[in-house]
Amino acid sequence: MIISPQEIQNRLLEWFGKNGRHWIPWKLKKDGSIPKSGESISPYEIWIAEVMLQQTQLKVVLPYWEKWMEFFPALTDLAKANLEDILFVWQGLGYYSRAKRIHQSSKKLIKCFGENSCQDPASWPVELDEWMSLPGIGRSTAGSIISSAFDLPIPILDGNVKRILSRLFATEKTLIKEDKRLWELSSLLISTKNPRDFNQALMDFGTIICTPKKPSCSCCPIQNFCVAYTKYDPQHFPKKQMQTRKPLQEIGIGIVFNQNGELLIDQRLESSSMGGMWEFPGGKKISDESIEETIVRELKEELGIVVRVGAKLLSFEHAYTHKKLFFTVHICDWISGKPKPLASQKLLWVAPEKLFDFPFPAANTKIISELHKHLCI
Ligand code: SF4
């Protein structure tokens, strides 16, 4: 079978014209209209959205992006904001290091290009290596920002594009091993006339037609070029990595009240994962220890306080990328010792009804909701 890049481009662009998601807000001009071919639009909104979209679906990202634009409508607002406010807006979206890297990048951009220049799309970087030099921006994210903002022919290789290409060319190796070849294929296919539309067409096509499970091959405009469809079963592509089981770790958490009815929260070290977020104190259970003993030991080690472990509030499992944690949360009485941030950057006594004023990781927000129910707040 002869694969014609030109024909694939034409068919995908035609499909995109009729079926694409032309409403995505960061792909539009400020007045809500669709940019013309070759016209530049503001990269700021696209950049924020592209980072939010890493490991997260568009429908989940949309409300966070809208909230972000209310709080930080321009690069200068973002660069001046403090990290805690940024984490507060990001709260619930997960992978918090992304928010920290956006903040670092905003300061770097302002330093390189000046406060006023960033109002004009033409003054933003257009080179791949300039974008990739920013924290948290890989080649595909950079390509998507540049092609979407400036309509330049820079290829992308996100999860959707990898899947489409691995099926189109029936690549035998797993995605990690095929990375170099898939980049070559994406570069080969990109349209030089309509790169913005073409990259968006690929993303929309992967979301709507060439989906991970049960792709809609019967209405696929490039079906006759697809090796996986004509020779094999498309669902067998891309080839899967051997799955490793996520290890499960038990965590004991203490909700420590003082005589004023306030409870103790601590702020994670900047250098740790989810740095700058707030959480309830606690830590990992070690073998042969009961969860109550874990809480007593962790609070002694991390806060220098002695507590009496009381009733259990809740327990639940929470999955992260590489691990699963099983949390058990107990209400505790504070017996002695002045709390000190021995393993965190700050401690605060907070009234329970004020907890949602602080940025907490998703697992901790479950605890807050259950605590509010328990306290009838
Ligand atoms: S034929 Fe099916 S598997 Fe092949 S590109 Fe089209 S939707 Fe994807």
Residues whose N, C-alpha, C, O or C-beta is under 5 A from the ligand:
A	BS01	SF4	R167 I209 C210 P215 S216 C217 C220 I222 Q223 C226 Y229 P234
